[in-house]
Amino acid sequence: MDGATSPFEGESALSSGLPDYAKKAMPAERIAELALIDPKRAKRILANRQSAARSKERKVKYTSELEKKVQTLQTEATTLSAQLTLLQRDTTGLTAENRELKLRLQSMEEQAKLRDGMICSFL
């Protein structure tokens, strides 16, 4: 490593000698002052700010899309829940009707056996 670079990639050695305000978020006029001292660092700070702004926009957009998706899924869940309730009611009714029809069929089969038995006994 030569003397012109710091241990942090892309950071110049001059940045270690800058006051604390130059290492933290700083207003545009301070960045203009820094541009005279260390133009590469000032350019990197501005590029980082722009990147952060784009990242924040993407995050806001992503969050908005997720909120819309949540709303859509909640609506779908409500609809499906109502459909499920109707189908369960239908299933209960059909199960009862099926049970009743089976009993009627069994009764009719028993009556047919009795009738067949009576017919055979007459012959």
Secondary structure by P-SEA (a helix, b strand, c coil): cccccccccccccccccccccccccccaaaaaaaaaacaaaaaaaaaaaaaaaaaaaaaaaaaaaaaaaaaaaaaaaaaaaaaaaaaaaaaaaaaaaaaaaaaaaaaaaaaaaaaaaaaaaac
